[in-house]
Amino acid sequence: MFRERIIQFGEGGFLRSFVDVFIQKMNEQGLYDGKVVVVQPIPKGLIPVINEQSGEYHQFLRGIDNGTVVDECLEIHSISRGVDPYTDYAEYLKLAKNPDMHIIISNTTEAGIEYLGTESLTDAPPKSFPAKLTALLWQRYQAELPGFVILSCELIDNNGKELLACVLKYADLWNLPESFKTWVKEENDFCNTLVDRICTGYPKDDAEQFTARIGKTDKLMNTAEIFHLWVIEGHHEDIFPLQKAGINVIWTDDVKPYKKRKVRILNGGHTSMVLAARLYGLSTVKECLDDPTVSRFLKKAMFEEIIPTLGHEEEDIPFGNAVLERFANPFVKHQLLSIALNSVSKFKARVLPTILEYYEQKGTLPQCLTFSLAALIAFYRTDEANDGEEIMAFMKTASVSEILKKEEYWGRDLSFLKETVEHYYGLMEREGMAAAYEEVLK
């Protein structure tokens, strides 16, 4: 008999394609005996559907694994039920008093970990996720039960520690005792984590085909790629045996190197490729990998410019090869315009650090990545750019020189890139993307 042992904030497609699948596999192998109670973190969500289906759904995992196309369907039973704190706050607080509960997992989007400072402990429920969590932990403390391992999966730096900081601020706001704050810090482990799996969600365009395949209606059926990685800053394999179940999980003292590798290679590869590719007339990542010119550009950027700056080629080259397989996934229609959203901030975080480190290490500029900055400027001249209004207005009319000097965007003056960026930008404007690609790849 499985016990309810995990509280999960977030009922969306990602966690159901990620951790809920992992728990299912641990349970099937007899390594774990836990089920998940899903908490809806915002007023509207899927809790009614989850309860209607008793937490059961079908998960499709599709992609390329070591050159082989994989398309599998798993029946997931790891969720016991859902709780909506907006309609039954008392039931939500009761979760804290279950001694079997020992893990909390969250994915409430990047904006979910926020301190508002306007809520009260008597709110039912408080608005923000950290405030809801603080109220839950207060109930746990009063019940004199052990704390939790808290696995924050939001895509922000130091996600676990940022969540802890918010909880402590709410404890101060609500005048909770020092002993509670000590208990929060010493009896709970707020783990920083890195999550990696592309989840493509409910297959809306192919719902009839998938329904026929499983032979029943499933409002929660979900799709994702084969690849997965979970890096957790902590060591809790003894109570949560993910590795033993064959899950690609890394328990570590420091998540930063793994995050750096993922952001530089996968996200940096995306950002350096998509804007030029869109100007070249392509629409999806798969089209980019199928196009000889764009594919060659991506491989040059990744293996000759990004990976050499990281200094761990023995580990980074296989990761890069896996990324190429993921980008070529025939089941994923990843739109370039979706990736292009807010490209200025993405370029600063994902690509610019590699340009700067490459220049510092080698004394020359990485041509593909500098080319991608020129493509960014050219893309922002078009009507397809999607960013903050002020950013789009400035990028559309400013000169290349003015853009490179905009420390507000880049964190520093990039005028030292001017000659190379202007060269590629001029080629794109005068002769088109094909000629520009030819120049950077010669």
C-alpha positions as CSV (number, residue, x, y, z in Angstrom):
1,M,0.0,0.0,0.0
2,F,1.5,3.3,-1.1
3,R,1.5,6.2,1.4
4,E,1.2,9.9,0.6
5,R,4.7,11.0,1.1
6,I,5.3,14.0,-1.3
7,I,3.7,17.4,-1.5
8,Q,4.0,18.8,-5.0
9,F,3.3,22.5,-5.8
10,G,2.4,22.6,-9.5
11,E,0.2,20.3,-11.6
12,G,1.4,21.3,-15.0
13,G,2.9,19.2,-17.8
14,F,6.5,19.6,-16.8
15,L,6.4,18.0,-13.3
16,R,4.0,15.3,-14.6
17,S,6.5,14.4,-17.3
18,F,9.4,14.7,-14.9
19,V,9.3,13.9,-11.2
20,D,5.9,12.0,-11.3
21,V,7.3,9.7,-13.9
22,F,10.4,9.1,-11.7
23,I,8.3,8.3,-8.7
24,Q,6.2,5.9,-10.8
25,K,9.5,4.0,-11.8
26,M,10.7,3.9,-8.2
27,N,7.4,2.5,-7.0
28,E,7.3,-0.1,-9.8
29,Q,10.8,-1.3,-8.8
30,G,9.9,-1.6,-5.1
31,L,12.4,1.0,-4.2
32,Y,9.9,3.5,-2.9
33,D,6.4,3.4,-1.5
34,G,5.2,6.9,-2.0
35,K,2.5,8.8,-3.7
36,V,2.2,12.5,-4.5
37,V,-0.4,15.0,-3.4
38,V,-0.5,17.8,-5.9
39,V,-1.3,21.3,-4.7
40,Q,-2.6,23.9,-7.1
41,P,-0.5,27.1,-6.6
42,I,-2.7,29.5,-8.4
43,P,-6.5,30.0,-8.4
44,K,-7.2,28.2,-11.7
45,G,-5.7,24.9,-12.6
46,L,-6.1,21.1,-13.3
47,I,-7.0,19.8,-9.8
48,P,-10.6,19.0,-10.7
49,V,-9.4,17.0,-13.7
50,I,-6.7,15.2,-11.6
51,N,-9.3,14.2,-9.1
52,E,-11.8,13.2,-11.8
53,Q,-9.1,10.8,-13.2
54,S,-7.9,9.7,-9.7
55,G,-4.5,11.1,-10.5
56,E,-3.9,8.7,-13.4
57,Y,-2.7,9.7,-16.9
58,H,-0.6,8.6,-19.8
59,Q,2.8,10.0,-20.4
60,F,4.3,9.7,-23.9
61,L,8.1,9.9,-24.1
62,R,9.4,10.5,-27.6
63,G,12.7,11.3,-29.2
64,I,16.1,9.9,-30.4
65,D,18.2,7.9,-27.9
66,N,21.7,7.0,-29.2
67,G,20.5,7.2,-32.8
68,T,17.4,5.1,-32.2
69,V,13.9,6.6,-32.4
70,V,11.9,6.0,-29.2
71,D,8.2,6.4,-28.8
72,E,6.8,4.9,-25.6
73,C,3.7,5.4,-23.5
74,L,3.7,5.0,-19.7
75,E,0.7,4.7,-17.5
76,I,1.3,7.0,-14.5
77,H,-0.3,6.3,-11.1
78,S,2.1,8.1,-8.8
79,I,-0.4,10.9,-8.0
80,S,-2.9,10.1,-5.3
81,R,-5.1,13.2,-5.5
82,G,-5.0,17.0,-5.9
83,V,-5.7,19.7,-3.3
84,D,-6.9,23.2,-4.3
85,P,-6.1,25.5,-1.4
86,Y,-8.4,28.2,-2.9
87,T,-11.4,26.0,-2.3
88,D,-10.3,23.9,0.6
89,Y,-7.6,25.6,2.6
90,A,-8.1,23.4,5.7
91,E,-7.3,20.3,3.6
92,Y,-4.2,21.9,2.4
93,L,-2.9,22.7,5.9
94,K,-3.7,19.1,7.0
95,L,-1.0,17.9,4.7
96,A,1.6,19.4,7.1
97,K,0.3,17.1,9.9
98,N,0.9,13.8,8.0
99,P,4.0,12.3,9.5
100,D,4.6,10.3,6.3
101,M,5.2,13.4,4.3
102,H,8.9,14.0,3.9
103,I,9.5,15.7,0.5
104,I,8.2,18.9,-1.1
105,I,8.7,19.6,-4.8
106,S,7.7,22.7,-6.6
107,N,7.6,24.2,-10.1
108,T,5.6,27.4,-10.0
109,T,7.3,29.1,-12.9
110,E,10.2,31.6,-12.7
111,A,7.8,34.2,-11.2
112,G,6.5,31.8,-8.5
113,I,9.3,32.4,-6.0
114,E,8.5,36.0,-4.9
115,Y,8.1,37.8,-1.7
116,L,5.1,40.1,-1.9
117,G,5.1,41.4,1.7
118,T,1.4,42.1,1.7
119,E,-0.1,38.8,2.9
120,S,-1.2,37.7,6.3
121,L,-0.9,34.3,8.0
122,T,-4.7,34.3,8.4
123,D,-5.2,34.6,4.6
124,A,-6.8,31.4,3.3
125,P,-4.7,31.0,1.3
126,P,-1.9,33.6,1.1
127,K,-1.3,34.7,-2.5
128,S,2.3,33.7,-3.2
129,F,3.8,30.3,-3.3
130,P,6.4,31.1,-0.6
131,A,3.7,32.5,1.7
132,K,1.6,29.3,1.2
133,L,4.7,27.2,2.0
134,T,5.5,29.3,5.1
135,A,2.0,28.7,6.4
136,L,2.4,25.0,5.8
137,L,5.8,24.8,7.5
138,W,4.3,26.7,10.5
139,Q,1.7,24.0,10.9
140,R,4.4,21.3,10.6
141,Y,6.5,23.0,13.3
142,Q,3.5,23.3,15.6
143,A,2.8,19.6,15.2
144,E,6.4,18.9,16.3
145,L,7.1,16.8,13.2
146,P,10.4,16.6,11.3
147,G,11.1,19.0,8.5
148,F,11.2,18.4,4.7
149,V,13.6,17.9,1.9
150,I,12.4,20.8,-0.4
151,L,13.3,20.4,-4.1
152,S,12.6,23.7,-5.9
153,C,12.5,23.2,-9.7
154,E,11.8,26.8,-10.8
155,L,14.2,28.0,-13.4
156,I,16.0,30.7,-11.5
157,D,19.5,30.8,-10.0
158,N,19.8,29.4,-6.5
159,N,16.1,28.4,-6.6
160,G,16.2,26.6,-3.2
161,K,18.0,29.3,-1.4
162,E,15.8,32.0,-2.9
163,L,12.8,30.1,-1.7
164,L,14.3,29.8,1.8
165,A,15.0,33.5,1.9
166,C,11.3,34.3,1.0
167,V,10.1,31.9,3.7
168,L,12.2,33.6,6.3
169,K,10.9,37.0,5.2
170,Y,7.4,35.8,5.7
171,A,8.3,34.5,9.1
172,D,9.5,38.0,10.0
173,L,6.5,39.7,8.5
174,W,4.1,37.4,10.5
175,N,6.1,37.8,13.7
176,L,6.7,34.1,14.0
177,P,9.1,33.0,16.8
178,E,12.9,32.7,16.4
179,S,12.6,29.1,17.2
180,F,10.5,28.5,14.1
181,K,13.0,30.3,11.9
182,T,15.8,28.1,13.4
183,W,13.7,25.0,12.7
184,V,13.1,26.1,9.1
185,K,16.8,26.5,8.5
186,E,18.1,23.5,10.5
187,E,15.4,20.9,10.1
188,N,14.5,21.5,6.4
189,D,16.9,21.2,3.4
190,F,16.0,23.7,0.7
191,C,18.0,22.2,-2.2
192,N,19.1,24.2,-5.3
193,T,18.3,22.1,-8.4
194,L,18.7,22.1,-12.1
195,V,16.0,20.4,-14.2
196,D,16.2,19.5,-17.9
197,R,13.6,17.9,-20.0
198,I,11.6,19.4,-22.9
199,C,7.9,18.9,-22.1
200,T,5.6,19.4,-25.1
201,G,2.4,19.0,-23.0
202,Y,-1.0,17.9,-24.0
203,P,-0.9,16.8,-27.7
204,K,-3.7,19.1,-28.8
205,D,-3.1,18.8,-32.5
206,D,-2.9,15.0,-32.4
207,A,-5.4,14.3,-29.6
208,E,-7.5,11.9,-31.7
209,Q,-4.5,9.9,-32.7
210,F,-3.2,9.6,-29.1
211,T,-6.6,8.8,-27.8
212,A,-7.0,6.0,-30.3
213,R,-3.6,4.7,-29.3
214,I,-4.5,4.4,-25.6
215,G,-8.1,3.4,-26.2
216,K,-9.6,5.8,-23.8
217,T,-10.2,9.5,-23.1
218,D,-7.4,11.1,-21.0
219,K,-7.7,14.8,-20.4
220,L,-4.2,14.7,-18.7
221,M,-2.2,12.8,-21.3
222,N,1.2,14.4,-21.7
223,T,4.1,14.4,-24.0
224,A,7.9,15.0,-23.5
225,E,11.3,14.1,-24.9
226,I,13.3,11.1,-23.8
227,F,16.2,13.0,-22.4
228,H,16.1,14.0,-18.7
229,L,18.5,15.3,-16.1
230,W,18.0,16.4,-12.5
231,V,20.9,17.9,-10.6
232,I,20.2,18.3,-6.9
233,E,22.4,20.2,-4.5
234,G,22.1,17.7,-1.6
235,H,22.5,14.1,-0.7
236,H,19.2,12.3,-0.1
237,E,19.4,9.1,-2.2
238,D,18.8,7.1,1.0
239,I,15.2,8.4,1.3
240,F,14.6,9.2,-2.4
241,P,16.4,6.5,-4.4
242,L,16.3,8.0,-7.8
243,Q,19.7,6.8,-9.0
244,K,19.0,3.3,-7.9
245,A,15.9,3.4,-10.1
246,G,18.0,4.3,-13.1
247,I,16.9,8.0,-13.2
248,N,19.5,10.4,-14.6
249,V,19.9,12.3,-11.3
250,I,23.1,13.8,-9.9
251,W,23.4,14.5,-6.2
252,T,26.1,17.1,-5.7
253,D,27.5,19.7,-3.4
254,D,27.4,22.4,-6.1
255,V,24.8,22.6,-8.9
256,K,26.6,25.6,-10.5
257,P,28.9,23.8,-13.0
258,Y,26.0,21.7,-14.3
259,K,23.9,24.8,-14.7
260,K,26.7,26.6,-16.5
261,R,27.1,23.7,-18.9
262,K,23.4,23.5,-19.7
263,V,23.0,27.3,-20.1
264,R,26.1,27.7,-22.2
265,I,25.6,24.7,-24.5
266,L,21.9,24.0,-24.8
267,N,20.4,27.4,-24.1
268,G,23.4,29.2,-25.7
269,G,23.2,27.0,-28.7
270,H,19.5,27.8,-29.1
271,T,19.9,31.5,-28.7
272,S,23.0,31.8,-31.0
273,M,21.2,29.8,-33.7
274,V,17.6,30.8,-33.9
275,L,17.6,34.5,-34.9
276,A,19.9,34.1,-37.9
277,A,18.0,30.9,-38.9
278,R,14.7,32.8,-38.7
279,L,16.1,35.6,-40.9
280,Y,17.2,32.7,-43.2
281,G,13.6,31.6,-43.5
282,L,13.3,28.7,-41.2
283,S,10.6,28.1,-38.6
284,T,11.5,25.3,-36.2
285,V,14.6,23.9,-34.5
286,K,14.1,20.6,-36.4
287,E,14.3,22.5,-39.7
288,C,17.6,24.1,-38.5
289,L,19.1,20.7,-37.8
290,D,17.9,19.4,-41.2
291,D,19.4,22.4,-43.1
292,P,23.1,21.8,-44.0
293,T,24.1,25.5,-43.6
294,V,22.4,26.2,-40.2
295,S,23.3,22.8,-38.8
296,R,27.0,23.4,-39.7
297,F,26.8,26.8,-38.1
298,L,25.4,25.4,-34.9
299,K,28.0,22.6,-34.7
300,K,30.8,25.1,-35.2
301,A,29.4,27.5,-32.6
302,M,28.9,24.6,-30.1
303,F,32.1,22.5,-30.6
304,E,34.6,25.2,-31.6
305,E,33.5,28.1,-29.6
306,I,31.2,27.3,-26.6
307,I,32.6,24.0,-25.4
308,P,36.3,25.0,-25.5
309,T,35.7,27.8,-23.1
310,L,34.2,25.5,-20.5
311,G,37.4,23.5,-19.9
312,H,35.8,20.0,-19.5
313,E,35.7,18.7,-23.0
314,E,35.6,15.0,-21.9
315,E,32.2,15.7,-20.3
316,D,31.0,18.6,-22.4
317,I,31.4,17.0,-25.9
318,P,29.0,14.1,-25.1
319,F,26.6,16.6,-23.6
320,G,26.8,18.6,-26.8
321,N,26.2,15.6,-28.9
322,A,23.1,14.8,-26.8
323,V,21.9,18.3,-27.3
324,L,22.1,17.9,-31.1
325,E,20.0,14.7,-30.9
326,R,17.5,16.6,-28.8
327,F,17.3,19.5,-31.2
328,A,16.7,17.0,-34.0
329,N,13.9,15.3,-32.2
330,P,11.3,14.5,-35.0
331,F,8.4,14.6,-32.4
332,V,9.1,18.2,-31.2
333,K,8.0,21.2,-33.2
334,H,9.9,23.9,-31.3
335,Q,9.2,27.2,-32.9
336,L,12.1,29.6,-33.5
337,L,9.8,32.6,-32.6
338,S,9.1,31.0,-29.3
339,I,12.7,30.7,-28.4
340,A,13.3,34.3,-29.8
341,L,11.1,35.8,-27.1
342,N,13.1,38.3,-25.0
343,S,16.3,37.6,-26.9
344,V,18.3,40.6,-25.5
345,S,18.2,39.3,-21.9
346,K,18.7,35.7,-23.1
347,F,21.7,36.7,-25.2
348,K,23.2,38.4,-22.1
349,A,22.8,35.4,-19.9
350,R,23.4,32.6,-22.4
351,V,25.8,33.7,-25.1
352,L,27.7,36.9,-24.0
353,P,29.6,35.1,-21.2
354,T,31.1,32.7,-23.7
355,I,32.1,35.5,-26.1
356,L,33.9,37.3,-23.2
357,E,35.6,34.2,-21.9
358,Y,36.6,33.0,-25.4
359,Y,38.1,36.5,-26.0
360,E,39.9,36.5,-22.7
361,Q,41.3,33.0,-23.2
362,K,42.3,33.2,-26.9
363,G,42.7,36.9,-27.7
364,T,40.4,36.6,-30.7
365,L,36.6,36.7,-31.1
366,P,34.4,33.7,-31.5
367,Q,33.1,34.3,-35.0
368,C,29.8,32.4,-34.9
369,L,28.8,33.9,-31.6
370,T,29.7,37.4,-32.6
371,F,27.8,36.7,-35.9
372,S,24.8,35.8,-33.7
373,L,24.9,39.2,-32.0
374,A,24.8,40.8,-35.5
375,A,21.8,38.6,-36.3
376,L,20.1,39.6,-33.1
377,I,20.4,43.3,-34.1
378,A,19.1,42.5,-37.6
379,F,16.2,40.5,-36.2
380,Y,15.1,43.3,-33.9
381,R,14.7,45.5,-37.0
382,T,11.9,43.2,-38.1
383,D,8.3,43.1,-36.9
384,E,8.8,39.5,-35.5
385,A,10.8,40.7,-32.5
386,N,9.0,40.2,-29.2
387,D,10.5,41.9,-26.1
388,G,9.7,44.8,-23.8
389,E,8.4,47.9,-25.7
390,E,11.3,50.1,-24.8
391,I,13.8,47.5,-25.8
392,M,12.1,46.9,-29.2
393,A,11.9,50.6,-29.9
394,F,15.5,51.2,-29.1
395,M,16.8,48.2,-31.0
396,K,14.8,49.1,-34.1
397,T,16.2,52.6,-34.5
398,A,19.6,52.7,-32.7
399,S,22.9,52.2,-34.6
400,V,25.0,49.1,-34.1
401,S,27.5,51.3,-32.1
402,E,24.7,52.7,-29.9
403,I,23.4,49.2,-29.2
404,L,26.8,47.8,-28.3
405,K,27.4,50.7,-25.9
406,K,24.1,50.0,-24.1
407,E,25.4,48.8,-20.7
408,E,21.9,48.5,-19.4
409,Y,21.3,45.6,-21.8
410,W,24.7,43.8,-21.7
411,G,26.1,44.7,-18.3
412,R,29.1,46.4,-19.9
413,D,30.2,48.4,-22.9
414,L,30.6,46.0,-25.9
415,S,32.2,48.5,-28.3
416,F,35.2,46.2,-28.7
417,L,32.9,44.0,-30.8
418,K,31.9,46.9,-33.1
419,E,34.1,46.1,-36.1
420,T,33.2,42.4,-36.4
421,V,29.5,42.9,-35.6
422,E,29.2,45.8,-38.1
423,H,30.9,43.6,-40.7
424,Y,28.4,40.7,-40.3
425,Y,25.4,43.0,-39.9
426,G,26.3,44.9,-43.1
427,L,26.5,41.6,-45.0
428,M,23.1,40.5,-43.7
429,E,21.6,43.8,-44.8
430,R,23.3,44.1,-48.2
431,E,23.6,40.6,-49.4
432,G,21.2,38.5,-47.2
433,M,21.6,35.7,-44.7
434,A,22.9,33.1,-47.2
435,A,25.9,35.3,-48.0
436,A,26.4,36.1,-44.3
437,Y,26.4,32.4,-43.4
438,E,28.9,31.7,-46.2
439,E,31.2,34.3,-44.8
440,V,31.2,33.0,-41.2
441,L,31.5,29.4,-42.3
442,K,34.4,29.8,-44.8
